[in-house]
Every structure is written in structure tokens, then in C-alpha cells.
Amino acid sequence: MAVPAGVKTFTAGAVLTAEEVNTFLMAQAIPVFANAAAAGSAMPTPSEGQFRFLRDTDSFEVFTGTSFVSAGGGGDVGFENTFMLMGA
């Protein structure tokens, strides 16, 4: 995964390149997965500091470099209504 390069302000009509998608969008989005097994299949090599949201437990997790640990959530807290989450 690309290392986030900061924030970019996109302008109407500007061309969005693959590099910009990978650097500014995908690297800074929070993917949503049905459960940890689905996340493991989709993200076999996560980067340190990468987040994920698991729908089955409503949990928000961050990768420490060796494993995902809780970053909040669990129960009916509605993280999907608070953060911009992307995924199925």
C-alpha cells in the first residue's frame, strides 16, 4: 500500500490519476469487511497504521505492524455513520 502523502484538494474537471487514487484515496480510506476472515483475504499484507472496520463486531481496528488491535467500536456504536468507510 502506498504511504499517504498528505491531503490533496481536488478541483472540478481535473484528471485523477492512478497514482493519486493510490496515494491520496486508497491509502487513507478505511476499508469495511464482513469479518476478520474476509479482511485477511482482501488485505494479506497490511501496512502499519492501516485501519479496518469489521461489520460482524462493529469494531474499528488498526494494524500495529504485527497484528490488528482494537481502535474502538464493538457493539452498536455506529462507526459506519461517523467515519468515511469504504467496502462491502
MOLINGI-V286578 format. One record per residue. N is the residue number from 1. PHI is phi in radians with two decimals (* if undefined). OMEGA is omega in whole degrees, -180 to 180 (NA if undefined). NEAR is the number of other C-alpha atoms within 10 Angstrom. Layout:
# MOLINGI-V286578
n:N phi:PHI omega:OMEGA near:NEAR
n:N phi:PHI omega:OMEGA near:NEAR
This chain:
# MOLINGI-V286578
n:1 phi:* omega:179 near:13
n:2 phi:-1.21 omega:176 near:15
n:3 phi:-1.43 omega:-180 near:14
n:4 phi:-0.97 omega:-176 near:13
n:5 phi:-1.84 omega:-177 near:11
n:6 phi:1.91 omega:-177 near:8
n:7 phi:-2.00 omega:177 near:10
n:8 phi:-2.17 omega:174 near:10
n:9 phi:-1.64 omega:180 near:6
n:10 phi:-1.51 omega:180 near:9
n:11 phi:-1.98 omega:180 near:8
n:12 phi:-1.00 omega:177 near:6
n:13 phi:1.52 omega:179 near:6
n:14 phi:-1.27 omega:178 near:7
n:15 phi:-1.42 omega:177 near:9
n:16 phi:-1.71 omega:-177 near:10
n:17 phi:-1.53 omega:177 near:9
n:18 phi:-1.04 omega:179 near:10
n:19 phi:-1.08 omega:179 near:11
n:20 phi:-1.18 omega:177 near:15
n:21 phi:-1.07 omega:-178 near:13
n:22 phi:-1.19 omega:-176 near:15
n:23 phi:-1.43 omega:-173 near:19
n:24 phi:-1.70 omega:-175 near:19
n:25 phi:-1.81 omega:-174 near:16
n:26 phi:-1.12 omega:-178 near:17
n:27 phi:-1.25 omega:-177 near:19
n:28 phi:-2.01 omega:179 near:19
n:29 phi:-1.55 omega:176 near:16
n:30 phi:-1.91 omega:-180 near:21
n:31 phi:-1.26 omega:-179 near:20
n:32 phi:-2.00 omega:-179 near:21
n:33 phi:-2.27 omega:178 near:20
n:34 phi:-1.12 omega:-178 near:15
n:35 phi:-2.85 omega:-177 near:15
n:36 phi:-1.13 omega:179 near:16
n:37 phi:-1.12 omega:178 near:11
n:38 phi:-1.11 omega:179 near:12
n:39 phi:-1.13 omega:-180 near:17
n:40 phi:-1.09 omega:179 near:12
n:41 phi:-1.21 omega:-176 near:9
n:42 phi:-1.42 omega:-177 near:12
n:43 phi:-2.19 omega:-176 near:13
n:44 phi:-1.20 omega:-180 near:8
n:45 phi:-2.34 omega:180 near:10
n:46 phi:-1.18 omega:178 near:20
n:47 phi:-1.74 omega:178 near:17
n:48 phi:-0.99 omega:-180 near:15
n:49 phi:1.59 omega:-180 near:11
n:50 phi:-1.33 omega:179 near:19
n:51 phi:-1.79 omega:171 near:22
n:52 phi:-2.64 omega:177 near:25
n:53 phi:-2.13 omega:180 near:29
n:54 phi:-1.89 omega:-177 near:21
n:55 phi:-1.19 omega:-175 near:17
n:56 phi:-1.13 omega:-180 near:12
n:57 phi:-2.01 omega:-175 near:14
n:58 phi:0.86 omega:-177 near:20
n:59 phi:-2.00 omega:-179 near:22
n:60 phi:-1.91 omega:-175 near:21
n:61 phi:-2.25 omega:178 near:20
n:62 phi:-2.24 omega:180 near:20
n:63 phi:-1.54 omega:-176 near:17
n:64 phi:-1.51 omega:-173 near:14
n:65 phi:1.96 omega:177 near:12
n:66 phi:-2.20 omega:180 near:9
n:67 phi:-2.80 omega:174 near:10
n:68 phi:-1.50 omega:177 near:18
n:69 phi:-2.22 omega:-178 near:13
n:70 phi:-1.07 omega:175 near:14
n:71 phi:-2.11 omega:180 near:14
n:72 phi:2.23 omega:179 near:14
n:73 phi:1.65 omega:-174 near:17
n:74 phi:1.51 omega:-177 near:16
n:75 phi:1.41 omega:-174 near:10
n:76 phi:-1.78 omega:-177 near:9
n:77 phi:-1.75 omega:175 near:12
n:78 phi:1.33 omega:177 near:12
n:79 phi:-1.00 omega:-179 near:17
n:80 phi:-1.14 omega:177 near:18
n:81 phi:-1.72 omega:-177 near:8
n:82 phi:-1.84 omega:-177 near:8
n:83 phi:-1.93 omega:173 near:11
n:84 phi:-1.40 omega:-179 near:12
n:85 phi:-1.92 omega:-178 near:16
n:86 phi:-2.18 omega:176 near:14
n:87 phi:2.52 omega:-177 near:11
n:88 phi:-1.66 omega:NA near:8
